[in-house]
Amino acid sequence: MGKLLLWAILVYVLWRVGWRLLKGVFEGMGYQAPGTAAGSARSVGLVKDPTCGTFVVPSKALTSGSGADMRFFCSEKCRTEYAAKR
């Protein structure tokens, strides 16, 4: 009886590992399960601070300039240093 129980546990664990692996492969290929929100796991493009090289989220970054001359900064210190160089 003990052997049967151990085999059942082993089969269950292997099934779970295989299922998680397949799920990860499908998600990596872009598959979304029905009923999930379309934009819930979207990535955000980062921008590089020209002073220190830190990557920041554009919506959270400090800015300088406008249009094509827009620069993004991680902190007020970096923005001030950049302005002093120009």
Secondary structure, DSSP 8 states (H G I E B T S, - for coil): -HHHHHHHHHHHHHHHHHHHHHHHHHHHTT---TTS-TTTT-----EE-TTT--EE-TTTSEEES-GGG-EEESSHHHHHHHHHH-
